[in-house]
Amino acid sequence: MAACIFCRIIKGEIPCFKLFESDKTLAFLDINPLSKGHALVIPKFHGEKLTDIPDDSLAELLPVAKKLALATGAEDYNILQNNGKIAHQVVEHVHFHMIPKPNEVEGLGIGWPMKETDMGALKKLLEEVKSNM
């Protein structure tokens, strides 16, 4: 996609701090990091959401994120992937963040607003999702 910043990085039109590259995957340092070592891992196949990417283009993404976590020496870290604007996706090209969490201040800060569970409704949801798989 011509206007996609990540597609332009893949094509070499925009420089990046490249950490890893193969025929299907590119990883580079985030230029607006949440912490030292914050990196992005992207498929070279353009798709906005995870469900838009063929499985063979997804195969390397988590292994590369794992290698980056090990390479940075991050003891604690987040692997984050957002899908859609209201889910906090800014660039409309699938990407995984590997964000080291060296302390309480640096890295990703999130809230987790848990809700009480209705076990009957959860069982119904289980059957619904399983039937759609």
C-alpha positions as CSV (number, residue, x, y, z in Angstrom):
1,M,0.0,0.0,0.0
2,A,1.6,3.2,-1.2
3,A,0.7,5.5,1.8
4,C,1.5,2.9,4.5
5,I,4.6,4.0,6.4
6,F,5.6,0.4,7.2
7,C,5.3,-0.6,3.6
8,R,7.5,2.3,2.7
9,I,10.1,1.2,5.4
10,I,10.0,-2.3,3.9
11,K,10.7,-0.9,0.4
12,G,13.6,1.1,1.7
13,E,11.9,4.5,1.0
14,I,12.1,5.4,4.7
15,P,15.1,4.5,6.7
16,C,14.9,2.4,9.9
17,F,17.1,1.0,12.6
18,K,16.9,-2.6,11.2
19,L,17.4,-5.4,13.7
20,F,16.2,-8.4,11.6
21,E,15.0,-9.1,8.1
22,S,13.9,-12.1,6.1
23,D,11.8,-12.5,3.0
24,K,8.6,-12.3,5.2
25,T,9.5,-10.3,8.3
26,L,11.2,-7.1,9.3
27,A,12.1,-5.9,12.8
28,F,13.4,-2.5,13.8
29,L,13.8,-0.2,16.7
30,D,10.8,2.0,17.5
31,I,11.6,5.7,17.0
32,N,9.2,6.7,19.7
33,P,10.2,4.1,22.3
34,L,8.4,3.5,25.6
35,S,11.7,2.1,26.9
36,K,15.3,1.2,25.8
37,G,15.1,-1.6,23.3
38,H,11.5,-1.1,22.2
39,A,11.2,-2.7,18.8
40,L,8.6,-3.5,16.2
41,V,8.2,-6.8,14.3
42,I,6.1,-6.6,11.1
43,P,5.1,-8.9,8.3
44,K,6.2,-7.7,4.9
45,F,2.7,-8.7,3.7
46,H,0.4,-5.6,4.1
47,G,-2.7,-6.1,6.2
48,E,-4.4,-3.8,8.7
49,K,-5.4,-6.5,11.2
50,L,-4.0,-9.8,12.3
51,T,-6.9,-11.6,10.5
52,D,-5.8,-10.0,7.2
53,I,-2.4,-11.7,7.2
54,P,-1.8,-15.2,5.7
55,D,-0.6,-17.7,8.3
56,D,2.7,-18.3,6.4
57,S,3.5,-14.5,6.9
58,L,2.8,-14.8,10.6
59,A,5.1,-17.8,11.3
60,E,8.2,-15.8,12.1
61,L,6.8,-12.9,14.0
62,L,6.7,-14.3,17.6
63,P,10.0,-16.2,17.2
64,V,11.6,-12.9,16.1
65,A,10.0,-11.0,19.0
66,K,11.3,-13.7,21.4
67,K,14.9,-13.3,19.9
68,L,14.6,-9.5,20.4
69,A,13.6,-9.9,24.0
70,L,16.6,-12.2,24.6
71,A,18.9,-9.9,22.7
72,T,18.0,-6.8,24.7
73,G,18.4,-8.7,28.0
74,A,14.9,-7.7,29.0
75,E,13.9,-9.7,32.1
76,D,10.4,-8.3,32.0
77,Y,8.7,-7.2,28.8
78,N,5.4,-6.9,26.9
79,I,4.6,-8.3,23.5
80,L,1.7,-6.2,22.2
81,Q,-0.3,-6.3,19.0
82,N,-3.4,-4.0,18.5
83,N,-6.1,-4.4,15.9
84,G,-8.3,-1.3,15.0
85,K,-8.3,2.3,16.1
86,I,-10.4,1.8,19.3
87,A,-8.0,-1.0,20.2
88,H,-5.1,1.6,20.1
89,Q,-3.7,0.7,16.6
90,V,-2.1,3.8,15.1
91,V,-0.4,2.4,12.0
92,E,-2.8,0.4,9.8
93,H,-0.2,-2.4,9.1
94,V,0.0,-5.4,11.5
95,H,2.9,-5.0,13.9
96,F,4.0,-6.5,17.2
97,H,5.7,-4.4,19.8
98,M,8.5,-5.9,22.0
99,I,8.6,-3.5,24.9
100,P,11.2,-4.0,27.7
101,K,9.8,-3.2,31.2
102,P,12.9,-2.4,33.2
103,N,11.0,-0.7,36.1
104,E,7.6,0.5,37.1
105,V,8.0,3.8,35.2
106,E,9.5,2.8,31.9
107,G,7.8,0.5,29.3
108,L,4.2,-0.2,28.8
109,G,1.7,1.0,31.5
110,I,-1.8,-0.5,31.2
111,G,-5.0,-0.9,33.2
112,W,-6.9,-4.2,33.3
113,P,-10.5,-3.5,34.2
114,M,-11.7,-7.0,35.1
115,K,-15.4,-7.8,35.5
116,E,-17.3,-10.4,37.5
117,T,-18.1,-13.4,35.4
118,D,-21.5,-15.1,34.9
119,M,-20.4,-18.7,34.5
120,G,-23.6,-19.6,32.5
121,A,-23.0,-16.8,30.1
122,L,-19.3,-17.8,29.8
123,K,-20.3,-21.4,29.0
124,K,-22.7,-20.2,26.3
125,L,-19.9,-18.0,24.9
126,L,-17.5,-21.0,24.9
127,E,-19.9,-23.0,22.8
128,E,-20.6,-20.1,20.4
129,V,-16.9,-19.3,19.8
130,K,-16.0,-23.0,19.4
131,S,-18.8,-23.5,16.8
132,N,-17.4,-20.6,14.8
133,M,-13.8,-22.0,14.7
